[in-house]
Amino acid sequence: AQSVTQLGSHVSVSEGALVLLRCNYSSSVPPYLFWYVQYPNQGLQLLLKYTTGATLVKGINGFEAEFKKSETSFHLTKPSAHMSDAAEYFCAVSDKTGGFKTIFGAGTRLFVKA
Amino acid sequence: GAVVSQHPSRVICKSGTSVKIECRSLDFQATTMFWYRQFPKQSLMLMATSNEGSKATYEQGVEKDKFLINHASLTLSTLTVTSAHPEDSSFYICSATQGDQETQYFGPGTRLLVL
């Protein structure tokens, strides 16, 4: 069975500071890993995904994440936070053998201080 | 591209009534659609997976007779909450995948409030 753990339900950073949102996963097969962002009362928007190949994945809005198999991690980073980055972020895992059924982490609320 | 819509965006109904939520893929054919519910300040919980022309596969603990899913075409799936009760109040989100693709495209969600 697959699972996702997001460390920290809330993260607060100052505008311009580094953003680091942590995600660890568990999967018995090669995983597909995703980061999504959700703004209040809206659906999810895909930030980036890892399937195969390069382990450092770049996404939209300056975000990137690195797949580290040895650490079973897929942490999300952004060098410089912007006020508009304040939102809920979800890490998720799926795999092809499971019909792409996706398991989501509990989410991390990012606050950005002026 | 890859836009998914949901209708309605918000619905308020009386306890005991049924509510239908539509999920449409606007510019692609969705071989698989997923239905999630999200309680306030919580993550998304998968309710069921539906494939066009076949019965939905429900997750453990989800009542299939209460949450009826119909995936009648490659662009439309519906979720009907039958005999809704206040505890069914939630944010319902659908997503769709295209062919043998791993990426899910999410709808904007439907806020259901049962009085």
Chai-1 contact restraints between the chains, C-beta under 6 A:
chainA,res_idxA,chainB,res_idxB,connection_type,confidence,min_distance_angstrom,max_distance_angstrom,comment,restraint_id
A,Y32,B,E102,contact,1.0,0.0,6.0,A-B,restraint_1
A,Q42,B,P108,contact,1.0,0.0,6.0,A-B,restraint_2
A,G43,B,I93,contact,1.0,0.0,6.0,A-B,restraint_3
A,G43,B,F106,contact,1.0,0.0,6.0,A-B,restraint_4
A,G43,B,G107,contact,1.0,0.0,6.0,A-B,restraint_5
A,G43,B,P108,contact,1.0,0.0,6.0,A-B,restraint_6
A,G43,B,G109,contact,1.0,0.0,6.0,A-B,restraint_7
A,L44,B,F106,contact,1.0,0.0,6.0,A-B,restraint_8
A,T51,B,E102,contact,1.0,0.0,6.0,A-B,restraint_9
A,F100,B,T97,contact,1.0,0.0,6.0,A-B,restraint_10
A,F100,B,E102,contact,1.0,0.0,6.0,A-B,restraint_11
A,F104,B,S43,contact,1.0,0.0,6.0,A-B,restraint_12
A,F104,B,L44,contact,1.0,0.0,6.0,A-B,restraint_13
A,A106,B,S43,contact,1.0,0.0,6.0,A-B,restraint_14
A,G107,B,S43,contact,1.0,0.0,6.0,A-B,restraint_15
